[in-house]
Amino acid sequence: MSYTPVAADVAKLRNQTGAGMMDCKKALVEAEGDFEKAVDILRKKGQKVAANRADRESTEGAVIARVNEDNTLGAVISLNCETDFVAKNEAFIELAYELAEMAIFASTKEELLATDFHGITVAEKLVEQTGVIGEKIEIGAFERIEGPFLGAYIHAGNKIAAITSLSAKVDGADEAAKSVSMQVAAMNPIALDETAVSQETINKELEIERELLIKEGKPENIIDNILKGKMQRFYKDNTLVHQAFIKDANQSVADYVKSVNADLKVTGFVRVSL
């Protein structure tokens, strides 16, 4: 019996990729409901689907990023709930901020949940709040980062937050780290640079682009050279230091950071979104 996608799944794939409804439906049928496969099928047919996947289905909550006083330790967490009404509640957001401050000093989500929170554990506090509010309250994402100098950015509405690490504490580092974190939040890079992109991602990209070039009738002897150029473009679009800087598209993120200080580099980032 063949797989028939329900309308909600088709809509989800459309939101995730931007492809047309009928194309999404056909891709899901061909992939027998596997979303990752369906995305690859769309791309192999020439659909302009973003290489770094659109964020998965949203849940409600607040995403908060915090760094310690000397800007060397940071954490981003999402405190999840069930409705937007609760997510916008002042007390809920305050709790998210307090938990994010505690997350700076916890190495894992499990350690954070076991941390003391005014006489009870964080896990117990979340159970207590679930009872008080009447909605399931839990910590979803947990990301932690260390670096020579960190800066954070929380997007308006508390749905996306990021922290960036720079190579040194220099004049202007504060503004630079925040600006690059804003870049991370907005552009969702898949890695810091080309060396940090997984081989699996590279292989998948090469396979998709090769199939498209063959379909276009490009001669086999020039495909490898074309693929090199395609991958350079892929790294420019999808890795943080090579992306065009959102505040000045004439320079890359790496160039922007160098303009602050000739020796300054971006050394890492974390990002969480709902």
C-alpha positions as CSV (number, residue, x, y, z in Angstrom):
1,M,0.0,0.0,0.0
2,S,1.5,3.3,-1.1
3,Y,2.1,6.2,1.4
4,T,-0.3,9.1,1.2
5,P,0.9,12.3,3.0
6,V,-1.6,14.1,5.1
7,A,-2.1,17.8,4.5
8,A,-0.3,18.8,7.7
9,D,2.9,17.0,6.6
10,V,2.8,18.7,3.2
11,A,2.4,22.1,4.8
12,K,5.2,21.3,7.2
13,L,7.6,20.4,4.3
14,R,6.5,23.5,2.4
15,N,7.2,25.7,5.4
16,Q,10.5,24.0,5.9
17,T,11.6,24.3,2.2
18,G,9.6,27.0,0.5
19,A,8.8,24.6,-2.3
20,G,5.3,24.3,-3.9
21,M,2.5,22.3,-2.4
22,M,2.3,19.7,-5.2
23,D,6.1,19.3,-5.4
24,C,6.2,18.8,-1.6
25,K,3.4,16.2,-1.8
26,K,5.1,14.3,-4.6
27,A,8.5,14.4,-2.7
28,L,6.8,13.0,0.4
29,V,5.2,10.2,-1.6
30,E,8.5,9.3,-3.2
31,A,10.3,9.5,0.2
32,E,7.5,7.5,1.9
33,G,7.1,10.1,4.5
34,D,10.8,10.6,5.4
35,F,11.3,14.4,5.6
36,E,15.1,14.4,5.2
37,K,14.8,12.3,2.0
38,A,11.9,14.5,0.7
39,V,14.1,17.6,1.1
40,D,16.9,15.9,-0.9
41,I,14.5,14.8,-3.6
42,L,13.2,18.4,-4.0
43,R,16.8,19.7,-4.3
44,K,17.8,17.0,-6.8
45,K,14.9,18.1,-8.9
46,G,16.4,21.6,-8.9
47,Q,14.2,23.2,-6.2
48,K,15.9,26.1,-4.5
49,V,15.8,24.7,-1.0
50,A,18.2,26.1,1.7
51,A,21.1,23.8,2.3
52,N,20.9,24.4,6.1
53,R,17.4,23.2,6.9
54,A,14.8,25.6,8.1
55,D,14.2,25.3,11.8
56,R,12.0,22.4,12.8
57,E,8.5,22.8,13.9
58,S,8.1,25.5,16.5
59,T,7.3,25.0,20.1
60,E,6.4,27.9,22.4
61,G,8.8,29.3,25.0
62,A,11.7,31.6,25.6
63,V,15.2,31.3,24.3
64,I,17.8,33.2,26.5
65,A,21.5,33.6,26.1
66,R,23.7,34.7,29.0
67,V,27.5,35.2,29.6
68,N,29.5,35.5,32.8
69,E,31.0,38.7,34.1
70,D,34.4,38.3,32.4
71,N,32.8,37.2,29.1
72,T,34.6,33.8,29.0
73,L,31.7,31.4,29.7
74,G,28.2,31.4,28.2
75,A,25.0,29.4,27.8
76,V,21.9,29.5,25.7
77,I,18.8,27.6,26.8
78,S,15.2,27.3,25.7
79,L,12.5,27.2,28.4
80,N,9.6,25.5,26.6
81,C,5.9,25.7,27.3
82,E,2.7,25.0,25.4
83,T,1.2,28.3,24.5
84,D,2.4,31.8,23.4
85,F,0.3,33.3,26.2
86,V,2.6,31.7,28.8
87,A,5.8,32.3,26.7
88,K,5.1,36.1,26.9
89,N,4.4,36.0,30.7
90,E,6.8,38.2,32.6
91,A,7.4,35.7,35.4
92,F,8.0,32.9,32.8
93,I,10.6,35.1,31.0
94,E,12.3,36.0,34.4
95,L,12.5,32.3,35.2
96,A,14.1,31.6,31.8
97,Y,16.7,34.3,32.5
98,E,17.5,32.9,35.9
99,L,17.9,29.4,34.6
100,A,20.1,30.6,31.7
101,E,22.4,32.3,34.3
102,M,22.6,29.0,36.2
103,A,23.3,27.1,32.9
104,I,26.6,29.1,32.5
105,F,28.1,27.0,35.3
106,A,26.6,23.6,34.3
107,S,28.4,21.4,31.9
108,T,25.3,19.5,30.7
109,K,21.5,19.9,30.7
110,E,21.3,17.0,33.3
111,E,23.7,18.9,35.6
112,L,21.6,22.0,35.3
113,L,18.4,20.1,36.1
114,A,20.1,18.7,39.3
115,T,21.3,22.2,40.4
116,D,19.9,23.8,43.5
117,F,17.2,26.3,42.9
118,H,16.3,28.0,46.2
119,G,16.2,24.8,48.2
120,I,14.8,22.5,45.5
121,T,16.4,21.2,42.2
122,V,15.8,22.9,38.9
123,A,13.9,19.8,37.8
124,E,11.6,20.0,40.8
125,K,11.1,23.7,40.1
126,L,9.9,22.9,36.6
127,V,7.5,20.3,37.9
128,E,6.2,22.8,40.4
129,Q,5.7,25.4,37.7
130,T,3.9,22.9,35.5
131,G,1.5,22.4,38.3
132,V,1.1,26.2,38.9
133,I,0.7,27.2,35.3
134,G,-1.1,24.1,34.0
135,E,1.2,23.7,31.1
136,K,4.2,21.4,30.6
137,I,7.3,23.5,31.4
138,E,10.7,22.0,30.5
139,I,14.2,23.0,29.4
140,G,14.5,22.1,25.7
141,A,17.8,23.2,24.2
142,F,20.9,23.6,26.2
143,E,24.1,25.0,24.6
144,R,27.2,26.1,26.4
145,I,30.4,27.8,25.1
146,E,33.8,28.9,26.4
147,G,36.1,31.4,24.8
148,P,38.6,34.3,25.2
149,F,35.8,36.8,24.7
150,L,32.0,36.1,24.3
151,G,29.1,38.2,23.3
152,A,25.4,37.4,23.2
153,Y,22.4,38.4,21.2
154,I,18.7,37.6,22.0
155,H,16.3,38.4,19.1
156,A,13.2,40.4,20.0
157,G,10.4,38.1,21.2
158,N,12.9,35.6,22.7
159,K,12.6,33.0,19.9
160,I,16.2,33.0,18.8
161,A,19.5,33.6,20.7
162,A,23.2,33.2,20.0
163,I,26.6,33.6,21.5
164,T,29.8,34.2,19.6
165,S,33.4,33.7,20.8
166,L,36.1,36.0,19.6
167,S,39.9,35.3,19.9
168,A,40.7,38.2,22.2
169,K,39.3,40.9,24.5
170,V,40.2,44.1,22.5
171,D,38.7,47.5,22.1
172,G,35.4,47.1,20.3
173,A,35.2,43.4,21.0
174,D,31.9,43.9,22.9
175,E,30.1,45.4,20.0
176,A,31.8,43.0,17.5
177,A,30.7,39.9,19.4
178,K,27.2,41.1,19.7
179,S,27.0,42.0,16.0
180,V,28.4,38.6,14.9
181,S,25.9,36.9,17.3
182,M,23.1,38.8,15.5
183,Q,24.5,37.4,12.3
184,V,24.4,33.9,13.7
185,A,20.8,34.4,14.9
186,A,19.7,35.8,11.5
187,M,21.6,33.6,9.0
188,N,21.9,30.3,10.9
189,P,25.3,29.2,9.6
190,I,25.9,25.5,9.6
191,A,29.6,25.8,10.8
192,L,32.3,28.3,11.6
193,D,34.2,27.8,8.4
194,E,34.7,25.1,5.6
195,T,37.0,23.0,7.9
196,A,34.1,22.6,10.4
197,V,31.6,21.3,7.8
198,S,30.9,17.6,8.2
199,Q,32.1,15.2,5.5
200,E,28.5,13.9,5.3
201,T,27.2,17.4,4.5
202,I,29.9,17.9,1.9
203,N,29.2,14.5,0.2
204,K,25.5,15.1,0.1
205,E,26.0,18.6,-1.4
206,L,28.3,17.3,-4.0
207,E,25.9,14.4,-4.9
208,I,23.0,16.8,-5.4
209,E,25.0,19.4,-7.4
210,R,26.5,16.6,-9.6
211,E,23.1,15.2,-10.4
212,L,21.8,18.6,-11.4
213,L,24.9,19.3,-13.6
214,I,24.4,15.9,-15.4
215,K,20.7,16.7,-16.0
216,E,21.8,20.1,-17.5
217,G,24.0,18.1,-19.9
218,K,27.3,19.4,-18.7
219,P,30.3,17.3,-20.0
220,E,31.7,14.9,-17.5
221,N,35.2,16.3,-17.9
222,I,34.3,19.8,-16.6
223,I,31.9,18.7,-13.9
224,D,34.6,18.4,-11.2
225,N,35.8,22.0,-11.9
226,I,32.2,23.4,-11.7
227,L,31.7,21.5,-8.5
228,K,34.7,23.2,-6.9
229,G,33.1,26.6,-7.6
230,K,29.7,25.4,-6.4
231,M,31.3,24.3,-3.1
232,Q,33.0,27.6,-2.7
233,R,29.6,29.3,-3.0
234,F,28.1,26.8,-0.6
235,Y,30.8,27.7,2.0
236,K,30.3,31.4,1.4
237,D,26.5,31.1,2.0
238,N,26.6,28.7,4.9
239,T,29.7,29.1,7.0
240,L,29.9,32.0,9.4
241,V,33.2,33.6,8.7
242,H,32.6,33.6,4.9
243,Q,29.0,34.9,5.0
244,A,28.3,38.4,3.8
245,F,28.0,40.6,7.0
246,I,24.3,41.5,7.6
247,K,25.2,45.1,8.5
248,D,27.5,45.6,5.4
249,A,27.1,43.1,2.6
250,N,30.3,44.4,1.0
251,Q,32.4,42.6,3.6
252,S,32.5,39.1,5.0
253,V,32.1,38.4,8.7
254,A,35.8,37.6,8.9
255,D,36.6,41.0,7.3
256,Y,34.3,42.9,9.6
257,V,36.0,41.3,12.7
258,K,39.4,42.2,11.2
259,S,38.2,45.8,10.8
260,V,37.8,46.0,14.6
261,N,41.2,44.6,15.2
262,A,43.6,43.2,12.6
263,D,44.4,40.1,14.7
264,L,40.8,39.4,15.8
265,K,39.1,36.2,14.7
266,V,35.8,34.4,15.3
267,T,36.6,31.2,17.2
268,G,33.1,29.7,17.8
269,F,29.4,30.1,18.2
270,V,26.2,28.5,19.5
271,R,22.6,29.2,18.5
272,V,19.2,28.1,19.7
273,S,15.8,28.8,18.1
274,L,12.3,27.7,18.8
